[in-house]
Amino acid sequence: MEGGRGGVLVALVVVALLVNLPLAHLAWQRWELSRDGLEVTAEVTDTDVLRATSDPHHVVRFRLPEDVDPRRRTWPAEVDRATWRDAEGTGEIGVRVLPGKPSVQRVDGAHASRVGYVVIGVVDAIVLLLGLLLRGRRRRGMTSEVMAD
């Protein structure tokens, strides 16, 4: 039975690592961006307000300069209202981008979603609780065996 519990513990550790891998990757990208990022002015191609009546989300779509993104893809970003107004008026927005990796970027005034952090936190809490329950059962099992001897 001990081998089964050890396998479950290893599985819990693997799940915890996999769940936290995106967070670690994001932290690495942010570090690279702060260290090696390049400040550029991007061309605003469109602005939009989603859910304007209840909980407005101000969205800007933009293109990075050709020397940064040769494919000239359009990127979306949710930004605060003041940045959105400026971008709509000037047709430009500031972006910090990692040279050679146009998908690694930070847009001026951007709003980051907290949903991913909440999901990771909930899964981490579940994995921790399962690990503690497993450890508690294991200790109780050891105590029972000692008392039986």
C-alpha positions in Angstrom: 0.0 0.0 0.0 2.9 2.3 0.7 3.9 2.3 -3.0 0.5 3.4 -4.0 0.6 6.4 -1.7 4.1 7.3 -3.0 2.8 7.2 -6.5 -0.1 9.5 -5.6 2.3 11.9 -3.9 4.5 12.0 -7.1 1.4 12.6 -9.2 0.4 15.5 -7.0 3.9 17.0 -7.3 3.7 16.6 -11.1 0.3 18.3 -11.2 1.5 21.2 -9.1 4.5 21.7 -11.4 2.4 21.6 -14.5 -0.2 24.0 -13.1 2.5 26.5 -12.1 4.5 26.2 -15.3 2.6 29.0 -17.1 3.1 31.3 -14.2 6.8 30.6 -14.2 6.9 31.1 -17.9 5.1 34.5 -17.6 7.5 35.6 -14.8 10.5 34.6 -17.1 9.0 36.6 -20.0 8.4 39.7 -17.8 12.0 39.5 -16.6 13.3 39.3 -20.2 11.0 42.2 -21.2 12.2 44.4 -18.4 15.8 43.6 -19.1 15.9 43.5 -22.9 12.6 45.1 -24.0 12.5 47.8 -26.6 10.1 50.8 -26.3 8.2 51.3 -29.6 5.2 53.3 -30.9 2.6 51.0 -32.4 0.0 52.0 -35.0 -3.6 51.7 -33.6 -5.8 49.9 -36.1 -9.0 49.8 -34.2 -10.6 50.7 -30.8 -13.6 49.1 -29.2 -15.6 49.1 -26.0 -17.0 45.7 -25.0 -20.0 45.6 -22.6 -20.3 49.3 -22.7 -23.4 49.5 -20.5 -22.5 47.1 -17.7 -18.7 46.6 -17.2 -16.9 48.4 -20.0 -13.7 46.9 -21.4 -11.6 49.2 -23.5 -9.8 47.3 -26.2 -7.2 48.6 -28.6 -5.9 46.7 -31.6 -2.5 47.7 -32.9 0.4 46.8 -35.2 4.0 46.9 -34.2 6.6 48.5 -36.5 7.7 46.3 -39.4 11.3 46.0 -38.0 9.9 44.5 -34.8 7.1 42.4 -36.4 7.8 41.8 -40.1 4.5 39.9 -40.4 2.7 43.0 -39.2 0.1 41.1 -37.2 -2.7 42.9 -35.4 -2.5 42.5 -31.6 -5.3 43.2 -29.1 -4.9 44.7 -25.6 -7.4 45.7 -22.9 -6.3 49.1 -21.6 -7.6 51.7 -19.1 -10.0 54.3 -20.3 -7.5 57.2 -20.5 -5.0 55.2 -22.6 -7.9 54.0 -24.8 -9.0 57.7 -25.4 -5.4 58.7 -26.2 -4.9 55.8 -28.6 -8.2 56.5 -30.3 -7.3 60.2 -30.7 -3.6 59.8 -31.8 -3.8 56.5 -33.6 -0.7 55.4 -31.6 0.1 53.5 -28.4 3.3 52.7 -26.6 4.4 49.1 -26.4 7.5 47.5 -24.8 8.4 44.5 -26.9 11.1 41.8 -26.8 13.2 42.0 -30.0 12.7 38.9 -32.0 9.6 37.9 -30.0 6.8 40.3 -30.9 4.3 38.2 -28.9 6.2 39.1 -25.7 5.0 42.6 -25.1 3.6 45.0 -22.5 1.2 47.7 -23.7 1.0 51.1 -22.0 -2.1 51.2 -19.7 -2.9 47.5 -20.2 -5.2 45.6 -17.8 -4.1 42.1 -17.0 -6.8 39.5 -16.2 -6.6 37.9 -12.7 -8.6 34.8 -13.7 -5.4 32.7 -14.4 -4.0 33.6 -11.0 -7.2 32.6 -9.3 -7.4 29.2 -11.2 -3.7 28.4 -10.4 -4.3 29.4 -6.7 -7.4 27.1 -6.4 -5.6 24.2 -8.0 -2.6 24.7 -5.8 -4.8 24.8 -2.7 -6.5 21.5 -3.8 -3.1 19.8 -4.5 -1.8 21.0 -1.1 -4.9 19.8 0.7 -4.7 16.4 -1.0 -1.0 16.1 -0.1 -1.8 17.0 3.6 -4.6 14.5 3.7 -2.3 11.8 2.2 0.4 12.6 4.8 -2.1 12.5 7.6 -3.4 9.1 6.5 0.2 7.9 6.2 1.0 9.0 9.7 -2.1 7.4 11.2 -1.2 4.2 9.3 2.3 4.2 10.8 0.9 4.9 14.3 -1.6 2.0 14.0 1.1 -0.4 12.9 3.4 0.6 15.9 0.5 0.1 18.3 -0.4 -3.3 16.8 3.2 -4.6 17.4 
